[in-house]
């Protein structure tokens, strides 16, 4: 079993030094420590991607703390599952958690359940906020960019859809859609 390390800080003002020293104290060779600087919420990080390429079935990845692997619970769980599927264990030094062995599988299962519950709560809060905002008159979606009054004026002056589209810089299908919305009883023309 080879040991690898992963360290991450959120800003360039923070130092990776303490994390790297902790990983070396756990027996990780400096050449096998991968790191990233930045609080990118996605998992497309240079050091992490390089680590993913280097590790193999049976390897162990050490991380100083849970929050250093992923920037949120969902990302962390996704990474743990990805490594677990490839036969790679992860050990979190500070928390004393590991995905190794039977207990490790249980940790992965529990963390997955926590991540699912967190996603559900976020979705519920988002939907509640959206309903409340709509009840208070907030309109979602992008603002209309077509001058509808001008379009209808041109249409009422018997200007054809192709000419209206050219003048307003929009597609003919948009002209027809707006006419249908604004004048549902009129025939398209």
DRENZA-723874 format. One record per residue (C-alpha): x, y, z; residue in three letters. Coordinates in steps of 0.1 Angstrom, whole numbers, plus 5000, padded with zeros to 4 digits. Each point is the difference from the previous one (the first is absolute). Layout:
BEGIN
X/Y/Z/ala
...
***
This chain:
BEGIN
5000/5000/5000/unk
5014/5033/4989/unk
4991/5032/5020/unk
4991/5032/4982/unk
4990/5033/5015/unk
4977/5028/4990/unk
5001/5035/5013/unk
4978/5030/4992/unk
4997/5036/5011/unk
4972/5024/4990/unk
5021/5031/4993/unk
5035/5009/4989/unk
5005/5018/5034/unk
4998/4966/5018/unk
5029/4976/5002/unk
5001/4963/4991/unk
5030/4995/5022/unk
4982/4987/5031/unk
4979/4975/4980/unk
5031/4987/4981/unk
5019/4996/5032/unk
4971/4980/5016/unk
4998/4978/4969/unk
5038/4994/5001/unk
4997/4991/5037/unk
4975/4973/4990/unk
5026/4985/4977/unk
4991/5016/4966/unk
5030/5008/4978/unk
5002/5036/4990/unk
4999/4990/4963/unk
4966/4983/5006/unk
4983/5031/5015/unk
4977/5018/4976/unk
4986/5034/5008/unk
4977/5027/4988/unk
4995/5037/5009/unk
4966/5015/4995/unk
4964/4995/5012/unk
4988/4986/4967/unk
4967/4984/5007/unk
5003/4975/4972/unk
5023/4970/5000/unk
5020/5010/4970/unk
5031/5009/5019/unk
5035/4995/4986/unk
5016/4983/5030/unk
4969/4979/5006/unk
4999/4989/4964/unk
5036/4990/5001/unk
4994/4980/5032/unk
4971/4982/4983/unk
5024/4990/4972/unk
5028/4988/5022/unk
4981/4978/5026/unk
4991/4964/4994/unk
4981/4972/5015/unk
5013/4993/5035/unk
5014/5035/5006/unk
4992/5023/5029/unk
4994/5037/4998/unk
5005/5020/5031/unk
4983/5034/5006/unk
5005/5021/5031/unk
4963/5009/5003/unk
4966/4992/4984/unk
4995/5035/4986/unk
5033/4999/4982/unk
4990/4973/4976/unk
4968/5016/4987/unk
4987/5035/5003/unk
4966/4987/5010/unk
4985/4968/5013/unk
4986/4989/4966/unk
5034/5004/4983/unk
5018/4982/5028/unk
4976/4971/4999/unk
5003/4998/4962/unk
5038/4998/5003/unk
4998/4974/5028/unk
4977/4978/4979/unk
5022/5005/4969/unk
5032/4989/5019/unk
4981/4972/5018/unk
4988/4986/4966/unk
5036/5000/4988/unk
5012/4981/5031/unk
5017/5030/5015/unk
4995/5008/5037/unk
4999/5035/5016/unk
5010/5008/5035/unk
4992/5034/5017/unk
5027/5006/5026/unk
4983/5026/5023/unk
4966/4982/5001/unk
5015/4965/5002/unk
4977/4988/4973/unk
5009/4975/4973/unk
4983/4983/4971/unk
5022/4969/5006/unk
4983/4967/5009/unk
4965/4991/5011/unk
4997/5031/5022/unk
5013/5021/4971/unk
4971/4988/4978/unk
4976/5010/5028/unk
5016/5034/5002/unk
4995/5005/4962/unk
4964/4988/5003/unk
4992/5024/5028/unk
5018/5029/4983/unk
4980/4993/4968/unk
4967/5001/5020/unk
5011/5033/5016/unk
5008/5014/4965/unk
4966/4989/4987/unk
4982/5015/5029/unk
5019/5033/4996/unk
4991/5001/4963/unk
4963/4995/5009/unk
5001/5028/5026/unk
5016/5024/4976/unk
4974/4992/4973/unk
4972/5004/5025/unk
5013/5034/5012/unk
5006/5011/4964/unk
4964/4991/4990/unk
4985/5016/5031/unk
5020/5032/4993/unk
4989/5000/4964/unk
4963/4995/5009/unk
5002/5029/5025/unk
5018/5022/4975/unk
4974/4994/4974/unk
4972/5007/5025/unk
5018/5034/5006/unk
5000/5008/4963/unk
5035/4989/4990/unk
5001/4988/4964/unk
5027/4974/4992/unk
5018/4995/4967/unk
5018/5024/4978/unk
4986/5034/4992/unk
4983/5003/4967/unk
5023/5017/4975/unk
4976/5003/4970/unk
4982/5033/4996/unk
4965/4984/5000/unk
4982/5033/4994/unk
5021/5008/4969/unk
4994/4964/4988/unk
4962/5003/5004/unk
5000/5035/4984/unk
5019/4987/4970/unk
4977/4969/4998/unk
4969/5022/5003/unk
5014/5022/4971/unk
5000/4968/4978/unk
5038/4996/5001/unk
5009/4964/4993/unk
5017/4977/5026/unk
5033/4999/4980/unk
5003/5038/4999/unk
4990/5002/5037/unk
5027/4974/5009/unk
5026/5019/4980/unk
4991/5034/5015/unk
5001/4987/5036/unk
5029/4976/4995/unk
4980/4969/5011/unk
4989/4968/4983/unk
4968/4997/4981/unk
4989/4972/5024/unk
5003/5025/5029/unk
4978/5025/4980/unk
4973/4973/4996/unk
5003/4989/5037/unk
4995/5036/5012/unk
4971/5006/4977/unk
4983/4968/5011/unk
5006/5009/5037/unk
4988/5036/4997/unk
4973/4995/4974/unk
4988/4964/5005/unk
4968/5006/4978/unk
5019/5014/4970/unk
5014/4977/4973/unk
5038/5000/4995/unk
5011/5018/4969/unk
***
